[in-house]
Amino acid sequence: MSHRDIVMPEVRKFLDEHNTKGWSMLEIGPGSDVQFKLIFEQEYGITWHGLDQDPKTFDHDSHQYTAGKMESMPFPDKLFDFVFSVHSLEHCEKHIDALREIKRVGKKYIMIILPYHCQHQVLEGDKDHINVLTKIQAEKLFKYLEIKKIDIYEQKEGIKLEQDWNLIAIGKVDL
């Protein structure tokens, strides 16, 4: 089971609570995985766009992908109704710049999902997870950036292994 399968119930819960038909969304760091794209578009009527720093992952529908870093996104302000980041923020060097950009390009809501093991320590020898956030740090960053916190919680229910836990932060950006 992938990390995307593990978080899907939480993502669906959020989407089911909102009228998403006609929304535009940005998924940060989708790589070549189109699982979320298909669900967002086909089941929720959302127009999907992906941002990834590695253009080699764009082997399909390249018109819906943009190469770039989350710390300096090449989009106009308030372009996307929903900005979604799953297991991506821990790969950027500066959380505050990435979250500032997420808020800038977001119009309504953001959802950031971080892996549990990254909240406590960067694993020894792990070169990919270069920066981590705890629940308290996420709350402080939301407050500092004036992102209205809807919920920040640890996803543990239904999770068998501690390394599969996730920190899920949901915020409203149209203050």
Secondary structure as GFF3:
##gff-version 3
##sequence-region A 1 175
A	DSSP	alpha_helix	3	16	.	.	.	ID=ss1
A	DSSP	beta_strand	24	28	.	.	.	ID=ss2
A	DSSP	alpha_helix	35	44	.	.	.	ID=ss3
A	DSSP	beta_strand	47	52	.	.	.	ID=ss4
A	DSSP	three_ten_helix	55	57	.	.	.	ID=ss5
A	DSSP	three_ten_helix	62	64	.	.	.	ID=ss6
A	DSSP	beta_strand	65	67	.	.	.	ID=ss7
A	DSSP	beta_strand	80	86	.	.	.	ID=ss8
A	DSSP	three_ten_helix	89	91	.	.	.	ID=ss9
A	DSSP	alpha_helix	95	105	.	.	.	ID=ss10
A	DSSP	beta_strand	106	115	.	.	.	ID=ss11
A	DSSP	alpha_helix	116	120	.	.	.	ID=ss12
A	DSSP	alpha_helix	135	144	.	.	.	ID=ss13
A	DSSP	beta_strand	148	155	.	.	.	ID=ss14
A	DSSP	three_ten_helix	162	164	.	.	.	ID=ss15
A	DSSP	beta_strand	166	172	.	.	.	ID=ss16
###
